[in-house]
């Protein structure tokens, strides 16, 4: 069955020159920019089977209902927004091969709609920028679930060898957001799966992180679902120490910290932008300051003693 050829929109044709096969296909073949590039990018209509997905795409879950809606739209009016790809070989024409940078959802829906060729922006992108580009697109569209977002942040940290602060600047997020999202990877796998499936929210997950025992975290995750607990209700349960299953709760109640010590702990937590515990025993007390990475420790030390930073 021959496919109905769809218009690609005047805007893209004016902004991005078209590659040679677009001219051959008869789409704006007289465009003055045909065969040229803008910053190494040009618009091309390429076969779907010449495109492979980005192996480092941070997004793994695609909403089936939304995908079906997009498929129906593409079948009706065509793909209006080109995907973004890069060439992976030196082939030309039918021998050229491409890899997705952005637009896997559009690519999947186009396959389901039975398209043979789709418009694509072909551009040069080094390997070490592919994950960042894919991540940025999905973050800006808010399409990653919290666990996928955390995993992508971790891969960016591993791949680029940057600090949380540097990563935050590169992708336009705050450092506390980066650090707090990464902490979700410390949850037990059973709880992580509930966060990934959006059965419990990222807010619930962050509250669970204040509980150190994984078994208690799992118990509370079940309570969130069974009792439809709000984040505020969960935080109150944790504050009251009702975190253990009834059969495992300790009989002797722990002595609650004094309001004065809690106030000091809260002030230190705000000052250092991390969790701080202040405990007072019979003869002496202690302060426990949590940190995520070596870089995070250096940041905390600099906040505690600004004049001593870099003095060694």
C-alpha positions in Angstrom: 0.0 0.0 0.0 1.4 3.3 -1.0 1.7 5.8 1.8 0.2 9.3 1.7 3.0 11.8 1.7 2.7 14.3 4.5 3.8 17.9 4.7 6.7 18.6 7.0 5.7 22.1 7.9 7.0 25.4 6.5 8.8 26.3 9.7 11.3 23.4 9.7 12.0 23.9 6.0 12.9 27.5 6.7 15.1 26.7 9.6 16.9 23.5 8.7 18.2 22.8 5.2 17.1 19.5 3.6 19.3 16.6 2.8 19.7 15.1 -0.7 17.1 12.3 -0.3 14.4 14.8 0.6 15.0 16.6 -2.8 14.9 13.2 -4.5 11.6 12.4 -2.8 10.1 15.5 -4.1 9.6 17.4 -0.9 10.5 21.1 -1.4 13.1 20.0 -3.8 13.8 23.7 -4.8 14.7 24.7 -1.3 17.8 26.9 -1.5 19.4 25.1 1.5 19.1 21.6 0.1 22.3 19.6 0.6 23.7 22.1 3.1 23.8 22.0 6.9 23.2 24.3 9.8 25.6 23.6 12.6 26.0 20.1 11.2 22.2 19.4 11.0 19.9 19.0 8.1 16.3 17.7 7.5 16.0 14.3 5.9 13.3 11.8 5.2 14.7 8.3 6.0 13.4 4.7 6.2 12.2 3.6 9.6 14.1 0.4 9.4 17.4 2.4 9.0 16.9 3.8 12.5 17.9 2.0 15.7 16.9 3.3 19.2 19.4 5.0 21.5 20.9 2.3 23.7 21.5 4.8 26.4 18.0 6.2 26.4 17.1 6.8 30.1 13.4 6.3 29.6 12.3 2.6 29.6 8.5 2.8 30.2 6.2 4.1 27.6 2.5 4.7 28.5 0.6 2.3 26.3 -2.6 4.4 26.0 -0.6 7.6 25.1 1.4 5.6 22.5 -1.8 4.3 20.9 -3.2 7.9 20.8 0.0 9.1 19.1 -0.2 6.1 16.7 -3.7 7.0 15.6 -2.7 10.7 15.2 0.2 9.8 13.0 -1.9 7.4 10.9 -4.4 10.2 10.4 -2.2 13.3 9.8 1.4 12.0 9.6 4.4 12.7 11.8 4.5 16.4 12.3 7.5 16.6 14.6 10.7 15.0 13.2 12.8 12.7 15.3 16.5 13.6 15.8 19.1 11.1 14.7 22.8 10.8 14.0 24.5 8.7 11.3 26.4 5.6 12.5 28.1 4.7 9.2 29.5 6.3 6.1 26.8 4.9 3.9 24.6 7.0 1.6 21.1 6.5 0.4 19.7 3.1 1.2 23.0 2.1 2.8 22.9 4.8 5.5 22.2 3.8 9.1 21.1 6.1 11.9 20.7 6.1 15.7 18.0 8.0 17.6 19.0 10.9 19.8 15.5 12.1 20.5 12.0 10.9 19.7 11.8 7.2 20.5 8.1 7.5 21.3 7.4 9.1 17.9 9.6 6.4 16.2 7.7 3.6 18.0 4.3 5.1 17.1 5.4 5.6 13.5 6.2 1.9 13.3 2.8 1.0 14.7 1.1 3.3 12.2 2.8 1.4 9.3 5.0 4.3 8.0 8.0 3.3 6.0 9.8 6.7 6.0 9.7 9.5 8.6 11.2 13.0 8.7 14.3 13.3 10.8 16.8 16.0 11.7 20.2 14.4 11.1 23.0 15.9 13.2 26.5 15.1 14.4 26.5 14.2 18.1 29.4 12.7 20.0 28.7 9.5 22.0 29.2 11.2 25.3 26.5 13.7 24.6 23.7 11.3 23.6 22.5 10.4 27.0 22.5 14.1 28.1 20.5 15.1 25.0 17.9 12.3 25.5 17.7 13.0 29.2 17.2 16.7 28.7 14.4 16.2 26.2 12.5 13.9 28.6 13.2 15.9 31.7 11.8 19.0 30.0 8.8 17.1 29.0 8.5 15.4 32.4 8.3 12.0 30.9 10.8 10.1 33.1 9.5 8.5 36.3 11.6 9.3 39.4 13.6 6.1 39.3 14.5 6.6 35.6 15.5 10.1 36.4 17.7 9.0 39.3 19.3 6.3 37.2 20.0 8.8 34.4 21.6 11.2 36.8 23.8 8.4 38.2 24.9 7.5 34.6 25.7 11.1 33.9 27.8 11.3 37.0 29.6 8.1 36.1 30.1 8.9 32.4 31.2 12.5 32.8 33.0 12.3 36.2 31.3 15.5 37.5 30.1 16.6 40.9 26.5 17.1 41.8 26.9 20.8 41.5 28.5 20.6 38.0 25.8 18.2 36.9 23.1 20.5 38.2 24.5 23.4 36.2 24.8 21.4 33.0 21.2 20.2 33.0 19.5 23.1 34.6 18.4 21.5 37.9 19.2 22.5 41.5 21.9 20.6 43.4 19.6 19.5 46.2 17.1 18.1 43.5 19.9 16.1 42.0 21.1 14.7 45.4 17.6 14.0 46.7 16.6 12.2 43.4 19.8 10.1 43.5 19.0 9.0 47.1 15.9 7.1 45.7 18.4 4.5 44.4 19.1 3.6 48.0 15.5 2.3 48.5 14.9 -1.5 48.5 14.2 -2.9 45.0 10.5 -3.7 46.0 10.0 0.0 46.9 11.8 1.2 43.9 9.5 -0.8 41.6 6.5 0.9 43.2 8.0 4.3 42.6 8.8 3.4 39.0 5.2 2.3 38.5 4.1 5.5 40.1 2.1 3.5 42.7 3.8 5.7 45.3 5.0 9.2 44.6 8.5 10.6 44.7 7.4 12.6 47.8 6.4 9.4 49.6 9.8 7.9 48.5 11.8 10.8 49.9 9.9 10.5 53.2 10.7 6.8 53.3 14.4 7.6 53.0 14.3 9.1 56.5 13.7 5.5 57.8 17.0 3.6 57.8 15.6 0.0 58.1 14.8 -1.5 54.6 12.1 -3.8 56.2 10.4 -0.8 57.7 10.6 1.1 54.4 8.9 -1.9 52.7 6.2 -2.1 55.4 5.5 1.6 55.1 5.3 1.3 51.3 2.6 -1.3 51.7 0.8 1.0 54.2 0.9 3.9 51.7 -0.9 1.8 49.1 -3.3 0.0 51.5 -4.3 3.1 53.4 -3.9 5.7 50.6 -1.6 7.7 52.9 -0.7 11.2 51.9 2.9 12.4 52.1 2.0 14.4 55.2 0.3 11.4 56.9 3.4 9.3 56.1 5.7 11.9 57.6 3.6 12.0 60.8 3.7 8.2 61.1 7.5 8.3 60.8 7.8 11.1 63.3 5.7 9.1 65.8 8.0 6.1 65.3 5.2 3.9 64.0 7.4 2.5 61.3 7.7 -1.2 62.2 5.1 -4.0 61.5 3.1 -4.6 64.7 4.7 -8.0 65.4 8.2 -6.5 65.3 7.7 -3.2 67.2 10.0 -2.8 70.1 8.3 -2.9 73.5 10.4 -0.3 75.2 9.7 3.0 73.7 12.6 5.1 72.7 13.1 8.3 74.6 12.1 11.2 72.3 14.7 13.9 71.6 14.0 17.2 73.4 12.5 20.0 71.4 15.7 22.0 71.9 17.8 19.3 70.4 15.4 18.9 67.5 15.6 22.6 66.9 19.4 22.5 66.8 19.2 19.5 64.4 16.8 21.4 62.1 19.0 24.5 62.0 22.1 22.5 61.2 20.2 20.6 58.5 19.1 23.8 56.9 22.6 25.3 57.1 24.4 22.3 55.7 21.6 21.3 53.3 21.7 17.6 54.5 20.3 15.5 57.3 21.7 16.1 60.7 21.0 14.2 63.9 21.8 15.6 67.4 21.7 13.0 70.3 22.3 13.6 74.0 23.3 10.8 76.3 23.7 10.8 80.0 27.2 12.2 80.0 27.9 13.4 76.5 26.2 14.1 73.1 27.0 13.6 69.5 26.2 15.2 66.1 25.8 13.0 63.0 26.0 14.7 59.6 25.0 12.6 56.6 26.7 13.0 53.1 26.2 11.3 49.8 29.5 11.5 48.0 33.1 12.7 48.6 32.2 15.9 46.7 29.1 16.3 49.0 31.4 15.9 52.0 33.7 18.6 50.7 30.8 20.9 50.2 29.6 20.3 53.8 33.1 20.9 55.2 33.3 24.2 53.3 30.0 25.2 54.7 31.1 24.3 58.3 34.5 26.1 58.0 34.6 28.5 55.1 37.9 30.0 56.0 39.5 26.5 56.2 38.5 25.4 52.7 41.5 24.8 50.4 43.9 25.9 53.1 45.9 22.7 53.0 
